Amino acid sequence: MNIKHIFTIIILATFFIQCQGEKDSPFLITKDHIGKLERTSLLSELETIYKADSIVKDTASRINYVLKKVNIYEKGGLHLLGLTPNIDSIPTIENIHVYDPRFITENGVGLNSTFKDIKDNYTILKIITSLNNVVVLIKDNPVYFTIDKKELPANLRFGTASIEAVQIPDLAKIKYMMVSWD
């Protein structure tokens, strides 16, 4: 091996290690992970998974003794995630509300992104119109985004008429980012 080959191997190894580090990021959202949380994580494992953080179980939202909401806060008080468990006999996490803008998808889309970022990085499956928001579902991914109708042109802000992707401005900001593992 000559010096050129050794240098190439070192560069490739460094690149591979950096890519692995990105996949293990505590703020990366994939189809089966959101930071440290896995799709198969049990509700009972939260104390271990978030041992360095604060877990707040919303006892006021219990229905028939089943916990309905858990909030995860970083030490220091920053709200990271809101978790809703399923009601199976062995509960896992069904829905996740992302509060911290450091969480981003593999394609780099997060709470500080715009509708253009969603369009440029994903195939939009469907847009659901509600009274105050539009929900953007993406194809083959459990992540979905909510955009406030205040971000839309005035003629689209009121009512629940269907809204198409071409009607949403590129600079419309993301209001909520959710993950649904149902």
Backbone hydrogen bonds in HBPLUS format (Angstrom, degrees):
<---DONOR---> <-ACCEPTOR-->    atom                        ^
c    i                          cat <-CA-CA->   ^        H-A-AA   ^      H-
h    n   atom  resd res      DA  || num        DHA   H-A  angle D-A-AA Bond
n    s   type  num  typ     dist DA aas  dist angle  dist       angle   num
A0006-ILE N   A0002-ASN O   3.17 MM   4  6.51 162.7  2.20 155.6 160.7     1
A0007-PHE N   A0003-ILE O   2.91 MM   4  6.07 161.7  1.95 151.3 156.4     2
A0008-THR N   A0004-LYS O   3.00 MM   4  6.21 156.1  2.06 144.8 151.2     3
A0009-ILE N   A0005-HIS O   2.97 MM   4  6.21 158.7  2.01 150.3 155.5     4
A0010-ILE N   A0006-ILE O   3.00 MM   4  6.25 158.1  2.05 150.9 156.7     5
A0011-ILE N   A0007-PHE O   3.01 MM   4  6.26 160.8  2.04 150.8 155.7     6
A0012-LEU N   A0008-THR O   2.96 MM   4  6.17 166.6  1.97 153.0 156.5     7
A0013-ALA N   A0009-ILE O   2.90 MM   4  6.03 159.0  1.95 148.9 155.0     8
A0014-THR N   A0010-ILE O   2.96 MM   4  6.12 158.8  2.01 148.6 154.2     9
A0015-PHE N   A0011-ILE O   2.96 MM   4  6.20 160.6  2.00 151.1 156.5    10
A0016-PHE N   A0012-LEU O   2.92 MM   4  6.12 161.7  1.95 150.3 155.0    11
A0017-ILE N   A0013-ALA O   2.98 MM   4  6.17 161.5  2.01 150.1 154.7    12
A0018-GLN N   A0014-THR O   2.98 MM   4  6.19 157.4  2.04 149.4 155.5    13
A0019-CYS N   A0015-PHE O   2.96 MM   4  6.21 155.5  2.02 150.2 156.8    14
A0020-GLN N   A0016-PHE O   3.00 MM   4  6.25 157.2  2.05 149.4 155.4    15
A0021-GLY N   A0017-ILE O   3.02 MM   4  6.25 154.8  2.09 145.0 151.7    16
A0022-GLU N   A0018-GLN O   3.05 MM   4  6.36 149.1  2.15 145.4 153.1    17
A0023-LYS N   A0019-CYS O   3.17 MM   4  6.46 151.1  2.25 147.0 154.0    18
A0024-ASP N   A0020-GLN O   3.25 MM   4  6.53 135.6  2.46 142.7 154.0    19
A0024-ASP N   A0021-GLY O   3.22 MM   3  5.21 133.7  2.45  95.3 107.4    20
A0025-SER N   A0022-GLU O   3.24 MM   3  5.18 163.3  2.27 107.8 109.0    21
A0028-LEU N   A0025-SER O   3.37 MM   3  5.31 171.8  2.38 111.1 109.7    22
A0104-ILE N   A0027-PHE O   2.91 MM  77  6.36 151.7  1.99 166.7 175.3    23
A0035-GLY N   A0028-LEU O   2.83 MM   7  5.13 174.4  1.83 148.9 147.4    24
A0029-ILE N   A0104-ILE O   2.73 MM  75  5.71 147.3  1.83 150.5 150.4    25
A0030-THR N   A0033-HIS O   2.88 MM   3  5.05 164.0  1.90 138.5 143.9    26
A0039-ARG N   A0032-ASP O   2.81 MM   7  4.95 145.0  1.93 147.2 142.7    27
A0034-ILE N   A0037-LEU O   2.86 MM   3  5.25 153.6  1.93 150.6 156.5    28
A0037-LEU N   A0034-ILE O   3.13 MM   3  5.25 153.8  2.20 130.1 125.5    29
A0041-SER N   A0038-GLU O   2.97 MM   3  5.09 163.5  2.00 109.4 114.7    30
A0045-GLU N   A0042-LEU O   2.94 MM   3  5.27 156.2  1.99 110.0 117.8    31
A0043-LEU N   A0091-PRO O   2.84 MM  48  5.60 169.8  1.85 143.5 143.1    32
A0046-LEU N   A0043-LEU O   3.28 MM   3  5.70 170.6  2.29 115.0 117.9    33
A0048-THR N   A0045-GLU O   3.04 MM   3  5.43 128.8  2.31 108.1 120.9    34
A0049-ILE N   A0045-GLU O   2.93 MM   4  6.18 168.7  1.95 160.4 164.0    35
A0050-TYR N   A0046-LEU O   2.86 MM   4  5.80 168.2  1.88 153.7 156.6    36
A0053-ASP N   A0050-TYR O   2.93 MM   3  5.14 158.2  1.98 111.1 118.2    37
A0054-SER N   A0073-TYR O   2.71 MM  19  4.97 171.4  1.72 159.7 160.8    38
A0073-TYR N   A0054-SER O   2.80 MM  19  4.97 170.7  1.81 153.7 156.7    39
A0056-VAL N   A0071-ASN O   2.83 MM  15  5.08 169.0  1.84 156.4 159.4    40
A0071-ASN N   A0056-VAL O   2.81 MM  15  5.08 170.0  1.82 150.6 153.0    41
A0059-THR N   A0057-LYS O   3.01 MM   2  5.85 112.4  2.48 113.9  97.6    42
A0058-ASP N   A0069-LYS O   3.02 MM  11  5.46 164.8  2.04 148.5 152.6    43
A0061-SER N   A0058-ASP O   3.23 MM   3  5.69 153.5  2.30 107.4 114.7    44
A0062-ARG N   A0059-THR O   3.41 MM   3  5.50 161.0  2.45 109.4 108.5    45
A0063-ILE N   A0066-VAL O   3.12 MM   3  5.33 152.8  2.20 144.2 144.5    46
A0066-VAL N   A0063-ILE O   2.98 MM   3  5.33 156.3  2.04 111.7 119.4    47
A0070-VAL N   A0083-LEU O   2.82 MM  13  4.99 153.2  1.89 148.2 153.9    48
A0083-LEU N   A0070-VAL O   2.61 MM  13  4.99 178.6  1.61 166.7 166.2    49
A0072-ILE N   A0081-LEU O   2.83 MM   9  5.16 169.7  1.84 154.0 156.1    50
A0080-LEU N   A0072-ILE O   2.84 MM   8  5.55 155.0  1.90 148.6 156.2    51
A0081-LEU N   A0072-ILE O   3.29 MM   9  5.16 152.9  2.37 130.4 138.4    52
A0074-GLU N   A0078-LEU O   2.77 MM   4  5.16 164.1  1.79 157.7 156.8    53
A0077-GLY N   A0074-GLU O   2.81 MM   3  5.58 148.0  1.92 151.1 150.9    54
A0099-TYR N   A0080-LEU O   2.95 MM  19  5.20 163.6  1.98 145.8 144.5    55
A0100-ASP N   A0080-LEU O   3.31 MM  20  4.84 145.0  2.44 137.2 130.3    56
A0082-GLY N   A0097-HIS O   2.86 MM  15  4.82 149.0  1.95 140.1 148.2    57
A0097-HIS N   A0082-GLY O   2.74 MM  15  4.82 165.3  1.76 147.6 152.9    58
A0084-THR N   A0095-ASN O   2.88 MM  11  5.10 156.8  1.93 155.1 154.7    59
A0094-GLU N   A0084-THR O   2.84 MM  10  5.77 156.6  1.90 145.2 152.8    60
A0095-ASN N   A0084-THR O   3.14 MM  11  5.10 162.6  2.18 141.5 146.8    61
A0086-ASN N   A0092-THR O   3.00 MM   6  5.95 155.4  2.06 150.4 156.1    62
A0181-TRP N   A0094-GLU O   2.58 MM  87  4.78 157.7  1.63 155.7 160.4    63
A0096-ILE N   A0179-VAL O   2.79 MM  83  5.00 151.2  1.87 151.5 157.3    64
A0179-VAL N   A0096-ILE O   2.87 MM  83  5.00 147.9  1.97 141.8 149.8    65
A0098-VAL N   A0177-MET O   2.91 MM  79  5.47 170.6  1.91 167.4 168.1    66
A0103-PHE N   A0100-ASP O   3.19 MM   3  6.06 167.2  2.20 125.5 128.5    67
A0105-THR N   A0109-VAL O   2.90 MM   4  5.25 157.2  1.95 136.9 143.1    68
A0108-GLY N   A0105-THR O   2.85 MM   3  5.09 162.9  1.87 115.0 117.7    69
A0113-SER N   A0110-GLY O   3.02 MM   3  5.35 159.1  2.07 117.6 119.8    70
A0117-ASP N   A0114-THR O   3.04 MM   3  5.26 123.3  2.38 100.2 113.8    71
A0118-ILE N   A0114-THR O   3.27 MM   4  6.75 150.0  2.37 145.1 153.1    72
A0115-PHE N   A0172-ALA O   2.83 MM  57  5.41 136.9  2.02 146.9 160.4    73
A0118-ILE N   A0115-PHE O   3.08 MM   3  5.06 116.9  2.50  94.1 109.4    74
A0119-LYS N   A0115-PHE O   2.92 MM   4  6.26 167.9  1.93 158.3 160.3    75
A0116-LYS N   A0170-ASP O   3.01 MM  54  4.43 152.9  2.08 138.9 130.3    76
A0120-ASP N   A0116-LYS O   2.81 MM   4  5.93 158.9  1.86 151.5 157.4    77
A0121-ASN N   A0117-ASP O   3.16 MM   4  6.10 132.9  2.39 136.0 145.8    78
A0121-ASN N   A0118-ILE O   3.21 MM   3  5.37 138.1  2.39 100.8 112.1    79
A0122-TYR N   A0118-ILE O   2.91 MM   4  5.75 135.8  2.10 157.3 165.4    80
A0139-LYS N   A0123-THR O   2.85 MM  16  5.58 169.8  1.87 168.8 171.1    81
A0125-LEU N   A0137-LEU O   2.81 MM  12  5.46 148.8  1.91 134.6 143.2    82
A0126-LYS N   A0137-LEU O   3.34 MM  11  5.21 160.6  2.38 128.3 130.5    83
A0137-LEU N   A0126-LYS O   2.89 MM  11  5.21 170.5  1.90 166.0 166.8    84
A0128-ILE N   A0135-VAL O   2.85 MM   7  5.00 161.3  1.89 147.0 151.9    85
A0135-VAL N   A0128-ILE O   2.78 MM   7  5.00 162.9  1.81 149.0 154.6    86
A0130-SER N   A0133-ASN O   2.90 MM   3  5.32 165.5  1.92 166.3 161.9    87
A0149-LYS N   A0132-ASN O   2.86 MM  17  5.51 168.6  1.88 145.8 141.9    88
A0134-VAL N   A0147-ILE O   2.86 MM  13  5.33 151.0  1.95 150.8 160.5    89
A0147-ILE N   A0134-VAL O   2.84 MM  13  5.33 164.7  1.86 159.5 164.8    90
A0136-VAL N   A0145-PHE O   2.65 MM   9  5.09 167.6  1.67 159.0 163.5    91
A0145-PHE N   A0136-VAL O   3.05 MM   9  5.09 163.2  2.08 142.2 145.2    92
A0180-SER N   A0142-PRO O   2.90 MM  38  5.15 159.4  1.95 136.3 141.5    93
A0144-TYR N   A0178-MET O   2.87 MM  34  5.37 156.6  1.93 144.2 148.3    94
A0178-MET N   A0144-TYR O   2.91 MM  34  5.37 173.9  1.92 166.6 167.5    95
A0146-THR N   A0176-TYR O   2.90 MM  30  4.90 162.7  1.93 141.7 141.7    96
A0175-LYS N   A0146-THR O   2.72 MM  29  5.48 156.9  1.77 157.1 163.1    97
A0176-TYR N   A0146-THR O   3.23 MM  30  4.90 158.3  2.28 125.5 130.6    98
A0151-GLU N   A0148-ASP O   2.96 MM   3  5.72 165.0  1.98 121.3 126.1    99
A0152-LEU N   A0149-LYS O   2.96 MM   3  5.18 161.2  2.00 109.3 115.5   100
A0156-LEU N   A0153-PRO O   2.89 MM   3  5.65 165.7  1.91 128.7 133.6   101
A0157-ARG N   A0154-ALA O   3.34 MM   3  5.41 165.8  2.37 107.7 111.9   102
A0167-GLN N   A0164-GLU O   2.96 MM   3  5.47 153.8  2.03 114.7 122.9   103
A0168-ILE N   A0165-ALA O   3.14 MM   3  5.49 158.1  2.19 111.1 117.6   104
A0172-ALA N   A0169-PRO O   3.08 MM   3  5.39 167.0  2.10 115.1 117.8   105
